[in-house]
Amino acid sequence: MTPWFVSATGTDLGKTYALCSLLQALRDRGARVCVLKPVLSGFTADDLAATDSGRLLAAAGQAVTPENVARSSPWRFVPPLSPDMAAQRAGVTISLGEVKGFCTASMVPGAIHFVEGAGGIMSPLGSDFLNVDLVQALDARVLLVAGGYLGTISHTLTALAALAQRGIRPGAVVLSGFQAGPVPLEETQASIMRYTDVPVFCVGRGAGVPAALVEMVRAG
């Protein structure tokens, strides 16, 4: 089973928001989904429903319980730092092999699988590996989430270039309307599409997920 790896061009761009919207859209069409957020920093147990893991579990139709959060996110750290820094402060070592093994062992037959990274595609997950290294270890398909802010065109094309250097062509770029931008997402979409043949979709706040994106993910 080949998972989808959901990453971004940076942090706090609405990656979890976009994935939650996609999970709900897939479920509305009768698809079974499985979602993991293996490494999570900035975690607080006081309000599980507000954490990234809790939001993803709810969107996937699973109960937001301490047990389910632990199963979907075994590496959880309180400091809101890059995971490698947060793990170092906790005296924990995260290895690529461990994370890959967890993701592979957690796959559910018959489901569409998603693994959400932490931070941007070139952000470190451990002391010696990046999100992109986990993509390659899992042989995953990539959904690259970008924001609508000023500068996102350059950041998106830079991320695409970095992926291309690894021989990775994302299944799609997803522009998230989680944060307000200076222009409509559709204008940013048109600009990015002039420089790449990777499909670009918009997931605006409250606007739903384009049917073409849902069907592309369902088709694999």
Phi, psi and chi 1 to 4 in degrees:
 res  aa     phi    psi   chi1   chi2   chi3   chi4
   1 MET       -  126.1  -67.9  173.7  -76.3      -
   2 THR   -97.9  121.0  -57.4      -      -      -
   3 PRO   -84.2  164.1   32.6  -35.5      -      -
   4 TRP   -93.5  131.5  -73.6   96.1      -      -
   5 PHE  -104.8  121.0 -167.7   95.0      -      -
   6 VAL  -102.0  113.7 -178.5      -      -      -
   7 SER  -129.3 -169.9 -169.8      -      -      -
   8 ALA  -148.9  172.2      -      -      -      -
   9 THR   -82.4  -10.5   59.7      -      -      -
  10 GLY  -170.5 -158.3      -      -      -      -
  11 THR  -113.3  156.1 -168.5      -      -      -
  12 ASP    58.1   41.8  -68.1  -29.8      -      -
  13 LEU  -106.9   -0.7  -57.8 -179.0      -      -
  14 GLY    98.5   25.5      -      -      -      -
  15 LYS   -60.1  -48.7  177.2  171.4   72.4  -96.6
  16 THR   -67.9  -37.7  -59.1      -      -      -
  17 TYR   -59.7  -47.3  168.4   78.3      -      -
  18 ALA   -64.7  -41.9      -      -      -      -
  19 LEU   -67.2  -40.2  179.1   51.2      -      -
  20 CYS   -59.7  -42.4  -75.9      -      -      -
  21 SER   -62.4  -40.7  -60.1      -      -      -
  22 LEU   -68.6  -42.2  178.4   57.2      -      -
  23 LEU   -58.9  -45.1  -70.2  168.0      -      -
  24 GLN   -65.3  -40.2 -174.3   60.6   61.0      -
  25 ALA   -64.1  -39.2      -      -      -      -
  26 LEU   -65.4  -43.9  -73.5  164.3      -      -
  27 ARG   -64.7  -36.2  -69.9  178.8   56.9 -133.6
  28 ASP   -62.2  -24.3  -71.3  -15.2      -      -
  29 ARG   -97.5   11.3  -71.1  162.8  171.6   78.6
  30 GLY    87.5    8.1      -      -      -      -
  31 ALA   -81.4  148.2      -      -      -      -
  32 ARG   -95.2  132.3 -174.0 -179.5 -175.1 -172.3
  33 VAL  -125.3  152.8  -63.6      -      -      -
  34 CYS  -135.6  128.2  175.0      -      -      -
  35 VAL  -129.5  138.3   62.7      -      -      -
  36 LEU  -128.2  144.1  -55.4  171.2      -      -
  37 LYS  -129.0   78.7  173.8   90.8  175.5 -177.9
  38 PRO   -57.3  -41.7   -9.3   15.0      -      -
  39 VAL  -120.8  126.5 -175.2      -      -      -
  40 LEU  -139.3  125.0  173.2   62.7      -      -
  41 SER  -113.2  164.8   56.2      -      -      -
  42 GLY    73.7   27.6      -      -      -      -
  43 PHE   -88.2  137.3  174.2   79.7      -      -
  44 THR  -133.2  133.7  172.9      -      -      -
  45 ALA   -83.0   -3.7      -      -      -      -
  46 ASP   -68.2  -30.7  -65.3  -22.1      -      -
  47 ASP  -142.3   81.9 -173.4    3.2      -      -
  48 LEU   -59.5  -35.7  -69.6  179.2      -      -
  49 ALA   -64.0  -23.4      -      -      -      -
  50 ALA   -90.6   -9.4      -      -      -      -
  51 THR   -76.3  161.3   64.0      -      -      -
  52 ASP   -58.0  -44.3  -73.4   -7.8      -      -
  53 SER   -62.7  -42.3  -63.1      -      -      -
  54 GLY   -63.8  -42.6      -      -      -      -
  55 ARG   -64.4  -40.8  -68.0  164.4   57.8 -158.7
  56 LEU   -67.1  -42.1  -68.8  168.6      -      -
  57 LEU   -60.9  -45.0  -74.4  168.9      -      -
  58 ALA   -61.3  -42.4      -      -      -      -
  59 ALA   -66.8  -26.5      -      -      -      -
  60 ALA   -86.7    0.1      -      -      -      -
  61 GLY    83.6   21.0      -      -      -      -
  62 GLN  -108.5  151.7  -61.7 -176.2   43.0      -
  63 ALA   -67.6  138.2      -      -      -      -
  64 VAL   -89.9   87.4 -177.4      -      -      -
  65 THR  -119.1  160.0   63.9      -      -      -
  66 PRO   -56.4  -36.1  -27.2   35.7      -      -
  67 GLU   -67.3  -44.6  -65.1   76.5   16.1      -
  68 ASN   -68.6  -37.0  -78.1  -14.6      -      -
  69 VAL   -63.6  -41.5  168.3      -      -      -
  70 ALA   -65.5  -35.9      -      -      -      -
  71 ARG   -70.9  -34.2  -84.7 -166.6  -71.3  -91.8
  72 SER   -87.6  -24.0   66.1      -      -      -
  73 SER  -136.1   77.8  -58.2      -      -      -
  74 PRO   -69.7  -25.2   23.3  -32.8      -      -
  75 TRP  -105.2   97.1  -68.3  -84.1      -      -
  76 ARG  -120.5  132.8  -56.3  179.1  -55.4  -79.2
  77 PHE  -133.9  143.2  -54.7  102.0      -      -
  78 VAL   -75.2  -45.9  173.8      -      -      -
  79 PRO   -60.6  133.6  -22.8   34.7      -      -
  80 PRO   -80.1   64.7   30.6  -34.4      -      -
  81 LEU  -123.2  175.3  -53.1  170.1      -      -
  82 SER   -59.9  144.2   64.7      -      -      -
  83 PRO   -55.3  -36.5  -27.7   36.1      -      -
  84 ASP   -64.7  -38.9   63.5  -41.1      -      -
  85 MET   -69.4  -42.5  -67.3 -179.2 -178.5      -
  86 ALA   -63.4  -41.0      -      -      -      -
  87 ALA   -65.7  -40.3      -      -      -      -
  88 GLN   -60.4  -42.2 -175.6  178.5   38.6      -
  89 ARG   -66.1  -27.9  -77.5  162.4  171.2   74.4
  90 ALA   -89.3   -2.1      -      -      -      -
  91 GLY    71.9   28.5      -      -      -      -
  92 VAL  -113.1  139.1  174.3      -      -      -
  93 THR  -107.4  127.6  -60.6      -      -      -
  94 ILE  -109.4  124.5  -53.3  173.8      -      -
  95 SER  -109.0  151.6   74.4      -      -      -
  96 LEU   -60.3  -41.5  176.0   58.5      -      -
  97 GLY   -61.2  -40.2      -      -      -      -
  98 GLU   -64.8  -45.8  -73.5  178.2  -51.7      -
  99 VAL   -66.6  -42.9 -179.3      -      -      -
 100 LYS   -59.8  -45.9  175.7 -170.1  175.0 -178.4
 101 GLY   -61.3  -41.3      -      -      -      -
 102 PHE   -61.4  -48.2  161.1   73.4      -      -
 103 CYS   -61.7  -43.6  -67.4      -      -      -
 104 THR   -65.2  -43.1  -58.5      -      -      -
 105 ALA   -70.2  -21.2      -      -      -      -
 106 SER   -90.1   -2.8  -59.8      -      -      -
 107 MET   -69.0  138.4  -67.3 -174.9 -176.5      -
 108 VAL  -107.1  125.0  178.1      -      -      -
 109 PRO   -56.1  135.7  -25.3   35.2      -      -
 110 GLY    85.4    0.2      -      -      -      -
 111 ALA  -106.4  156.3      -      -      -      -
 112 ILE   -86.9  123.9  -57.8  172.2      -      -
 113 HIS  -101.7  138.6  -64.0   87.6      -      -
 114 PHE  -129.2  137.0  -64.3   88.8      -      -
 115 VAL  -121.6  119.9  176.5      -      -      -
 116 GLU   -96.3  128.3 -176.3  178.0  -79.4      -
 117 GLY   -78.3 -172.9      -      -      -      -
 118 ALA  -123.8  120.8      -      -      -      -
 119 GLY    76.0 -153.0      -      -      -      -
 120 GLY   -84.2  169.9      -      -      -      -
 121 ILE   -61.6  -28.6 -170.6   66.0      -      -
 122 MET  -102.2   15.1  -61.9  -59.8  -71.6      -
 123 SER   -80.3  146.6  -65.0      -      -      -
 124 PRO   -76.2  136.1   23.2  -30.1      -      -
 125 LEU   -97.2  -29.8  -75.5  177.4      -      -
 126 GLY  -136.3 -173.9      -      -      -      -
 127 SER   -69.9  -19.1   61.2      -      -      -
 128 ASP  -137.9   21.7   60.3   -5.4      -      -
 129 PHE  -151.6  152.8   71.8  101.5      -      -
 130 LEU  -109.1  170.7  -47.8  171.9      -      -
 131 ASN   -53.3  -42.8  -81.1  -79.4      -      -
 132 VAL   -64.1  -29.7   68.7      -      -      -
 133 ASP   -67.1  -37.5  -65.1  -46.7      -      -
 134 LEU   -68.3  -37.1 -177.9   56.0      -      -
 135 VAL   -55.4  -48.2  168.7      -      -      -
 136 GLN   -68.8  -38.0  -68.2 -174.2  -54.8      -
 137 ALA   -63.9  -35.3      -      -      -      -
 138 LEU   -88.3   -7.8  -66.3  170.8      -      -
 139 ASP    51.9   44.7 -167.0   24.0      -      -
 140 ALA   -87.0  155.5      -      -      -      -
 141 ARG   -85.9  147.0  -64.6  160.1  -69.3 -169.3
 142 VAL  -111.8  133.9  173.9      -      -      -
 143 LEU  -109.7  115.8  -66.7  177.7      -      -
 144 LEU  -100.6  113.0 -177.9   67.8      -      -
 145 VAL   -90.8  135.2  177.6      -      -      -
 146 ALA  -129.9  161.5      -      -      -      -
 147 GLY   -96.8 -178.1      -      -      -      -
 148 GLY  -108.5   14.7      -      -      -      -
 149 TYR   -76.6  165.1   58.8   91.1      -      -
 150 LEU   -66.2  123.4 -176.9   64.2      -      -
 151 GLY   109.3   -9.9      -      -      -      -
 152 THR   -67.8  -27.4 -165.0      -      -      -
 153 ILE   -62.5  -49.1  -64.5  170.9      -      -
 154 SER   -62.4  -44.3  176.8      -      -      -
 155 HIS   -64.4  -37.4  -65.6  165.7      -      -
 156 THR   -68.7  -46.1  -58.4      -      -      -
 157 LEU   -65.7  -33.4  -64.1  177.1      -      -
 158 THR   -66.0  -43.7  -61.2      -      -      -
 159 ALA   -63.7  -40.1      -      -      -      -
 160 LEU   -63.5  -38.5  -70.9  172.4      -      -
 161 ALA   -66.2  -39.9      -      -      -      -
 162 ALA   -64.6  -40.2      -      -      -      -
 163 LEU   -66.2  -41.2  -72.8  167.4      -      -
 164 ALA   -61.4  -34.6      -      -      -      -
 165 GLN   -62.2  -26.8  -75.0 -172.9  -33.2      -
 166 ARG   -92.1    2.8  -62.6  -75.4 -167.0  111.6
 167 GLY    77.3   23.7      -      -      -      -
 168 ILE  -109.9  125.4  -60.2  169.4      -      -
 169 ARG  -111.8  113.5 -177.5 -176.2 -173.5  -82.9
 170 PRO   -60.2  151.0  -21.9   33.2      -      -
 171 GLY   -66.6  -33.6      -      -      -      -
 172 ALA  -166.9  155.8      -      -      -      -
 173 VAL   -99.9  134.4  171.3      -      -      -
 174 VAL  -118.2  113.8  179.6      -      -      -
 175 LEU   -83.9  119.3  -67.1  175.5      -      -
 176 SER   -96.2  133.2  169.6      -      -      -
 177 GLY   -92.9   22.8      -      -      -      -
 178 PHE   -58.1  -37.6  178.8   73.8      -      -
 179 GLN  -116.7  147.4  -62.8  175.2  -21.3      -
 180 ALA   -69.6  142.2      -      -      -      -
 181 GLY  -121.9  174.2      -      -      -      -
 182 PRO   -74.6  -20.0   27.5  -34.9      -      -
 183 VAL  -137.6  162.0  -61.7      -      -      -
 184 PRO   -58.0  147.1  -24.2   34.1      -      -
 185 LEU   -55.1  -34.3  -73.0  179.8      -      -
 186 GLU   -63.6  -31.1  -69.3   73.9   15.4      -
 187 GLU   -70.5  -41.8  -71.2 -171.6   39.2      -
 188 THR   -63.5  -40.6  -58.5      -      -      -
 189 GLN   -56.8  -47.6  175.4 -169.5   35.2      -
 190 ALA   -63.4  -38.1      -      -      -      -
 191 SER   -66.1  -45.6  -67.8      -      -      -
 192 ILE   -64.2  -38.5  -66.7  172.5      -      -
 193 MET   -67.9  -15.8  -71.5  175.7   64.1      -
 194 ARG   -70.9  -18.7  -69.4 -157.4  -60.6  -91.6
 195 TYR  -119.2    4.0  -58.0  101.4      -      -
 196 THR  -150.4  151.4  179.6      -      -      -
 197 ASP   -98.5    5.4   61.5   -5.8      -      -
 198 VAL   -71.5  132.2  173.9      -      -      -
 199 PRO   -59.1  140.3  -21.4   31.8      -      -
 200 VAL  -122.7  125.3 -177.6      -      -      -
 201 PHE  -120.7  154.6  -61.8   96.3      -      -
 202 CYS  -111.0  132.4  -61.0      -      -      -
 203 VAL  -122.5   87.5  178.5      -      -      -
 204 GLY   -76.9  154.7      -      -      -      -
 205 ARG   -61.5  120.6 -179.4  173.8  -78.3  -82.5
 206 GLY    75.3    4.3      -      -      -      -
 207 ALA   -97.7   -6.2      -      -      -      -
 208 GLY    83.3  176.2      -      -      -      -
 209 VAL  -105.0  132.6  179.0      -      -      -
 210 PRO   -56.6  136.7  -23.7   33.8      -      -
 211 ALA   -59.1  -34.2      -      -      -      -
 212 ALA   -63.6  -36.4      -      -      -      -
 213 LEU   -68.6  -44.0  173.0   58.7      -      -
 214 VAL   -60.4  -45.6  177.6      -      -      -
 215 GLU   -69.0  -34.4  -67.1  -51.1  -45.8      -
 216 MET   -62.8  -43.3 -176.3 -158.7   75.2      -
 217 VAL   -67.6  -40.5  169.7      -      -      -
 218 ARG   -63.4  -36.0  -70.7 -173.6   68.2 -179.3
 219 ALA   -75.8  -17.2      -      -      -      -
 220 GLY    81.3      -      -      -      -      -
